[in-house]
Amino acid sequence: MLRLLGAVLLASLVTGTPAHGQQHTQFVVQATVPARVTLAAVEQPTRLSLTEDDVARGYKDVSARYRVASNARRGWLLHSRHASA
């Protein structure tokens, strides 16, 4: 709807009848850009082995690297989830 209104206003400015002196007009254009994040694995293990110590401790430290791109002004936060038995 706003796009159509802007196009109509712009068309009327361009094709308007000639007038004496200068004429000015204003209109507001607003756009909403949703936040978007992409996550790509750069380095992650292809295999994972758990020892009895890992199981007793309840976790396994794993090294991984990811490339993150975001257009969000407030930044982003990466959470890790783990399954519990």
N, C-alpha and C positions, 0 to 999 in steps of 0.2 A: 504494500500500500504506500509506504513512504517512498519507495523507489519510483513508483508511478507519479506521485505528486512532484517529486524532484525533477523528473523528466518533463512533466507538463510545464513547470515553472521555468526550466531552462529553455524549453522550446519557445515559450512566450517571450523570453528575453531576447533570444536570437532572431526570431521572426517578427518581432513587434513592429508597430508602425513607427516611422521616424518622428521624433519629437524635438522641440526646441530645447537646447541646453542639454544638460546631463540628467539622467535618471538613475536612481539607485534602488536596489531591492536586496532583501536578505532572506535566506531560508536556512533552516537547520537540517543537517544530515547526521544521522546517528547510526552507528554500526556496533553490533555485539559480536565479539570474537570469543568463542568458547575456549577454555583452557585445554591444552593438548600436551601430552607427554609421550615421548617414544623412548623405549628401553631396548638396547641391543647388547647382547652378551659379547664381551671382548675376550674374556678368559674365564673358563670355568672347568671344573674337573669332569671328565667323561665317565669315570668310575669312582665309586665311593665304597670304602670298606670300613666296617665298624668293628672295633675291638670290644672285648668284655669291659675294659676300663671306660670306653666311650659310653656304653650302655649303662654302667653303674653311675657314671657322672651325670648322665641324662642329656648330653649334647655332644656334638662333634664340631670342632672348628674346621671351617672350610674356606679356602681362599678363592675369591672370584672377583672379576672386574667387569663393570658394565659402563656403556656409554649412554648418557641420559641427555635428551634435548627437551626443553620445555619453553612455552611462551607465557607461562603463568607469572604474573608480577610478584606474587607472594612466594615464589619458589616451589619446592617440592620436598617430600619426605618419603623415604623408602622404608617400608616395614617388612620384616621377615616373619613368615608364619611357619610354625612347626606343627606337625601332627602329633597328637598324644594318643597313647595306646588305651 
